[in-house]
Amino acid sequence: MKTINLVDPELRAFLTTMPTTTYDMEGLRERRANPIPAPEAAPNPDLEVTERFVPGPPGAPDVRVMVYRPKSATAPLPAILHIHGGGYIVGVPEMDDAYNRGYAAELGCLIVSVDYRLAPEHPFPAPLEDCYAALAWLHAEADALGVDRARIAVKGESAGGGLAAGLALMARDHGEIALCHQCLTAPMIDDRTVLAEPHGFAGEFVWTAESNRFGWACYLGQEPGGDGVSAHAAPSRVADPTGLPATFICVGNLDLFLEENLDYVRRLGRAGVPVELHVYPGAFHGFRMAGDTALHRRYLADVRGSLAAAFRREG
């Protein structure tokens, strides 16, 4: 572990309890059979959490979503379409249950978290189309849900951040739904990272270059880094990001996605998109899984602050 001395001291213990695993088909089967335990949510009697099934893409199954609603909040509420991470190949909404409960209560917003289909069984565009179907349902049912259509944001982590960024592009291109914000945690947005010169101090922990190549190959259904990849699949490939919603991006400085995230921030800024960037020193990909640390508390405050500001601007 050549970079362990660069890891924030509070995060190092986590790396001993969860050693880095390189994903391949065997690793994928193992992780699906034995998922990482999700943080336990604190009881909150004011929060209503329901499972719903909403209309899926044409010819596809309905999409399962988890809906979080604070009972005492006053409608119309701002809303978040949340998309979980997992390299496009693993994960369920329940892994972010504690986070979504917290954000819904603290921000007084409704959250819809999507159980999208996973690659490689369901490569692009199936996962993104599931997310768009959930967003379309949230937008169409806004009155019934008590949601303010002018204050709908998308949010995601890792591959979920990639899907959220792709969803923002799809919404812009379709012209049917106007998003007020996209909140992206270490988003997986550029398959061409597999071709880049390896960063000497990024990608050693949790999500490696080898796992990244595997995840992208599963999602794209082809070797990543080549021609013909849609920007809806790999948002960094968008020719013109003009017209995207205000964007928050955060990433650790030891994260494999650091440079692709920095480049996306630069391009968004040059296109006139309001953008906020946080780079956390000593943080690797998925550092929030390490639990209650100073960096984790800082991360939570940054995410809450970005969403609260977005909802105030549009309210």
C-alpha positions as CSV (number, residue, x, y, z in Angstrom):
1,M,0.0,0.0,0.0
2,K,2.3,2.7,-1.3
3,T,-0.2,5.6,-0.5
4,I,-1.4,4.5,2.9
5,N,0.6,7.3,4.5
6,L,-1.5,9.8,2.5
7,V,-4.8,8.4,3.7
8,D,-6.6,10.5,6.4
9,P,-5.6,8.8,9.7
10,E,-9.3,8.3,10.7
11,L,-9.9,6.4,7.5
12,R,-7.0,3.9,7.7
13,A,-8.7,1.5,10.0
14,F,-11.5,1.0,7.5
15,L,-9.0,-0.3,4.9
16,T,-8.0,-3.1,7.3
17,T,-11.6,-4.2,7.8
18,M,-12.6,-3.9,4.2
19,P,-9.6,-4.9,1.9
20,T,-9.8,-3.8,-1.7
21,T,-11.3,-6.4,-4.0
22,T,-10.7,-6.3,-7.7
23,Y,-14.0,-6.9,-9.6
24,D,-14.3,-9.6,-12.2
25,M,-17.2,-12.1,-12.7
26,E,-16.2,-14.1,-9.6
27,G,-15.8,-10.9,-7.5
28,L,-19.2,-9.7,-8.8
29,R,-20.9,-12.9,-7.8
30,E,-19.3,-12.8,-4.3
31,R,-20.3,-9.1,-3.7
32,R,-23.9,-9.7,-4.8
33,A,-24.1,-12.7,-2.5
34,N,-22.4,-10.8,0.4
35,P,-23.2,-7.1,0.0
36,I,-21.5,-4.5,2.2
37,P,-23.7,-3.9,5.3
38,A,-25.6,-0.7,5.1
39,P,-25.4,1.9,7.9
40,E,-28.4,1.5,10.3
41,A,-30.9,4.3,10.2
42,A,-32.0,6.1,13.3
43,P,-35.7,5.8,14.1
44,N,-37.7,8.8,13.0
45,P,-41.5,8.7,13.6
46,D,-42.0,11.8,11.5
47,L,-40.6,10.1,8.3
48,E,-42.8,7.9,6.0
49,V,-40.9,5.4,3.9
50,T,-42.8,3.4,1.3
51,E,-41.9,1.0,-1.5
52,R,-43.6,1.8,-4.8
53,F,-43.5,0.3,-8.3
54,V,-43.7,2.9,-11.1
55,P,-44.1,2.4,-14.9
56,G,-40.9,1.4,-16.5
57,P,-39.5,2.2,-19.9
58,P,-41.5,1.0,-22.9
59,G,-41.4,-2.8,-23.0
60,A,-39.6,-3.1,-19.7
61,P,-40.7,-4.1,-16.2
62,D,-42.0,-1.6,-13.7
63,V,-39.3,0.1,-11.6
64,R,-39.1,-0.4,-7.9
65,V,-38.5,2.9,-5.9
66,M,-38.2,3.8,-2.3
67,V,-40.0,7.0,-1.4
68,Y,-39.1,9.0,1.7
69,R,-41.4,11.8,2.9
70,P,-41.3,13.9,6.1
71,K,-44.8,13.8,7.5
72,S,-44.7,17.3,9.0
73,A,-43.2,19.1,6.0
74,T,-45.3,21.6,4.2
75,A,-46.1,21.0,0.6
76,P,-45.1,21.7,-2.1
77,L,-41.9,20.0,-1.2
78,P,-38.6,20.0,-3.1
79,A,-37.6,16.5,-4.3
80,I,-34.5,14.5,-5.0
81,L,-34.3,11.6,-7.5
82,H,-31.6,9.5,-5.9
83,I,-29.5,6.9,-7.6
84,H,-27.3,4.4,-5.7
85,G,-23.7,3.5,-6.6
86,G,-22.1,0.2,-7.2
87,G,-20.0,0.4,-10.4
88,Y,-23.1,-0.1,-12.5
89,I,-23.0,-3.8,-11.4
90,V,-24.1,-4.1,-7.8
91,G,-26.3,-2.2,-5.3
92,V,-29.8,-1.6,-4.1
93,P,-31.6,1.6,-2.8
94,E,-31.5,0.2,0.7
95,M,-27.7,0.7,0.9
96,D,-28.4,4.4,1.2
97,D,-31.5,4.1,3.4
98,A,-29.9,5.9,6.4
99,Y,-28.6,8.7,4.2
100,N,-31.9,9.2,2.5
101,R,-33.8,9.2,5.8
102,G,-31.4,11.9,7.1
103,Y,-31.5,14.1,4.0
104,A,-35.3,13.9,3.7
105,A,-35.8,14.9,7.4
106,E,-33.1,17.6,7.5
107,L,-34.0,19.2,4.1
108,G,-37.7,18.8,4.4
109,C,-37.8,17.1,1.0
110,L,-39.3,14.1,-0.7
111,I,-36.7,11.5,-2.0
112,V,-37.3,8.8,-4.6
113,S,-34.5,6.3,-4.7
114,V,-34.3,4.0,-7.8
115,D,-33.8,0.3,-7.9
116,Y,-32.5,0.3,-11.5
117,R,-31.5,-2.8,-13.5
118,L,-27.9,-3.7,-13.2
119,A,-25.2,-4.6,-15.8
120,P,-23.9,-6.9,-17.2
121,E,-27.3,-8.5,-17.5
122,H,-28.8,-5.2,-18.4
123,P,-26.2,-2.9,-20.0
124,F,-26.7,0.7,-21.1
125,P,-29.3,2.1,-21.8
126,A,-31.4,0.0,-19.5
127,P,-30.2,1.3,-16.1
128,L,-30.4,4.9,-17.3
129,E,-33.8,4.4,-18.8
130,D,-35.1,3.0,-15.5
131,C,-33.9,6.2,-13.8
132,Y,-35.5,8.4,-16.4
133,A,-38.8,6.5,-16.0
134,A,-38.6,7.1,-12.2
135,L,-37.9,10.8,-12.8
136,A,-40.7,11.1,-15.3
137,W,-43.1,9.5,-12.8
138,L,-41.9,11.9,-10.0
139,H,-42.5,14.8,-12.4
140,A,-45.8,13.6,-13.7
141,E,-47.1,12.8,-10.2
142,A,-45.7,15.9,-8.5
143,D,-49.2,17.3,-7.6
144,A,-50.3,14.0,-6.0
145,L,-46.9,13.7,-4.2
146,G,-47.0,17.3,-3.0
147,V,-43.8,18.1,-4.9
148,D,-42.8,21.4,-6.4
149,R,-41.8,20.7,-10.0
150,A,-39.4,23.6,-10.1
151,R,-37.3,22.1,-7.3
152,I,-36.5,18.6,-8.5
153,A,-32.8,17.6,-8.2
154,V,-30.9,14.5,-9.1
155,K,-28.3,13.0,-6.8
156,G,-26.0,10.0,-6.9
157,E,-22.8,8.4,-5.7
158,S,-20.1,6.8,-7.9
159,A,-21.9,4.9,-10.7
160,G,-25.1,6.5,-9.3
161,G,-23.4,9.9,-9.8
162,G,-22.7,8.8,-13.4
163,L,-26.3,7.9,-13.9
164,A,-27.4,11.1,-12.3
165,A,-25.1,13.1,-14.6
166,G,-26.4,11.1,-17.6
167,L,-30.0,11.7,-16.4
168,A,-29.3,15.4,-16.3
169,L,-28.1,15.3,-19.9
170,M,-31.0,13.1,-21.0
171,A,-33.5,15.5,-19.3
172,R,-31.8,18.5,-21.0
173,D,-31.9,16.8,-24.4
174,H,-35.5,15.5,-24.2
175,G,-36.7,18.9,-22.9
176,E,-39.5,17.4,-20.9
177,I,-38.2,17.9,-17.3
178,A,-36.3,20.9,-16.0
179,L,-33.9,19.9,-13.1
180,C,-32.8,22.5,-10.6
181,H,-29.6,20.8,-9.5
182,Q,-27.4,17.8,-9.8
183,C,-25.5,16.6,-6.7
184,L,-22.7,14.1,-7.6
185,T,-20.4,12.3,-5.2
186,A,-17.3,10.9,-6.9
187,P,-19.2,10.3,-10.1
188,M,-18.2,7.6,-12.5
189,I,-18.5,9.6,-15.8
190,D,-15.7,8.8,-18.2
191,D,-15.0,5.4,-19.6
192,R,-11.8,6.8,-21.2
193,T,-10.1,6.8,-17.8
194,V,-9.3,3.2,-18.5
195,L,-6.9,4.5,-21.2
196,A,-5.3,7.2,-19.2
197,E,-1.8,7.1,-17.7
198,P,-2.3,5.6,-14.2
199,H,-2.3,8.2,-11.4
200,G,0.4,7.4,-8.9
201,F,-1.6,8.3,-5.9
202,A,-5.2,7.5,-6.9
203,G,-7.3,4.4,-7.3
204,E,-5.3,2.1,-5.0
205,F,-8.2,1.6,-2.5
206,V,-11.7,0.3,-2.8
207,W,-12.3,1.0,-6.5
208,T,-9.2,0.2,-8.6
209,A,-8.4,0.7,-12.3
210,E,-9.0,-3.0,-12.9
211,S,-12.4,-2.8,-11.3
212,N,-13.2,0.3,-13.3
213,R,-12.4,-1.4,-16.6
214,F,-14.7,-4.3,-15.6
215,G,-17.5,-2.1,-14.5
216,W,-17.5,0.0,-17.7
217,A,-17.2,-3.0,-19.9
218,C,-20.3,-4.5,-18.2
219,Y,-22.2,-1.2,-18.5
220,L,-21.3,-0.4,-22.0
221,G,-21.5,-4.0,-23.3
222,Q,-18.2,-3.4,-25.1
223,E,-14.6,-2.5,-24.2
224,P,-14.5,1.0,-22.7
225,G,-12.5,3.8,-24.2
226,G,-13.4,3.3,-27.8
227,D,-15.5,5.1,-30.3
228,G,-19.3,5.4,-30.4
229,V,-20.0,5.7,-26.7
230,S,-23.0,7.9,-25.9
231,A,-22.6,10.9,-23.6
232,H,-25.7,9.7,-21.9
233,A,-23.6,6.6,-20.8
234,A,-20.4,8.5,-20.2
235,P,-21.3,12.1,-19.5
236,S,-17.7,13.4,-19.8
237,R,-18.1,12.7,-23.5
238,V,-20.7,15.4,-24.0
239,A,-19.7,17.8,-26.7
240,D,-21.5,20.8,-25.2
241,P,-22.6,20.8,-21.5
242,T,-24.4,24.1,-21.9
243,G,-27.8,24.1,-20.3
244,L,-27.1,21.6,-17.6
245,P,-28.4,22.4,-14.1
246,A,-26.3,23.9,-11.3
247,T,-23.8,21.2,-10.2
248,F,-22.2,20.0,-7.0
249,I,-19.3,17.6,-7.3
250,C,-17.2,16.2,-4.5
251,V,-14.4,13.6,-4.6
252,G,-11.4,12.4,-2.6
253,N,-7.9,13.3,-3.7
254,L,-7.0,9.6,-3.7
255,D,-10.0,8.6,-5.7
256,L,-9.5,7.1,-9.2
257,F,-12.2,9.5,-10.5
258,L,-10.4,12.6,-9.3
259,E,-9.1,13.8,-12.7
260,E,-12.2,13.0,-14.7
261,N,-14.2,14.8,-12.1
262,L,-11.9,17.8,-12.2
263,D,-12.1,17.9,-16.0
264,Y,-15.9,17.8,-15.9
265,V,-16.0,20.7,-13.5
266,R,-13.7,22.7,-15.7
267,R,-15.9,22.0,-18.8
268,L,-19.1,22.8,-16.9
269,G,-17.7,26.1,-15.7
270,R,-16.5,27.1,-19.3
271,A,-20.1,26.3,-20.5
272,G,-21.6,28.7,-18.0
273,V,-23.0,26.1,-15.6
274,P,-22.8,27.1,-11.9
275,V,-20.6,24.5,-10.3
276,E,-19.3,23.8,-6.8
277,L,-16.3,21.5,-6.2
278,H,-15.0,19.9,-3.0
279,V,-11.8,17.7,-3.0
280,Y,-11.3,15.9,0.3
281,P,-7.6,15.4,1.3
282,G,-6.7,11.9,2.3
283,A,-10.0,10.4,1.0
284,F,-10.3,7.4,-1.2
285,H,-13.3,6.2,-3.3
286,G,-16.2,5.3,-1.0
287,F,-14.6,6.9,2.1
288,R,-18.1,7.6,3.5
289,M,-18.4,3.9,4.2
290,A,-15.8,4.4,7.0
291,G,-18.5,5.9,9.2
292,D,-18.3,8.8,11.6
293,T,-15.1,10.6,10.8
294,A,-14.4,14.3,10.5
295,L,-14.2,14.0,6.8
296,H,-17.5,12.2,6.7
297,R,-19.2,14.9,8.8
298,R,-17.7,17.5,6.5
299,Y,-19.0,15.6,3.4
300,L,-22.5,15.4,4.9
301,A,-22.6,19.1,5.6
302,D,-21.3,20.0,2.1
303,V,-24.0,17.8,0.4
304,R,-26.8,19.2,2.6
305,G,-25.6,22.7,2.0
306,S,-25.5,22.3,-1.7
307,L,-29.0,20.9,-1.8
308,A,-30.5,23.4,0.6
309,A,-29.0,26.3,-1.4
310,A,-30.5,24.8,-4.6
311,F,-33.9,24.5,-3.1
312,R,-33.8,28.0,-1.8
313,R,-32.8,29.4,-5.2
314,E,-35.7,27.7,-6.9
315,G,-38.3,28.1,-4.1
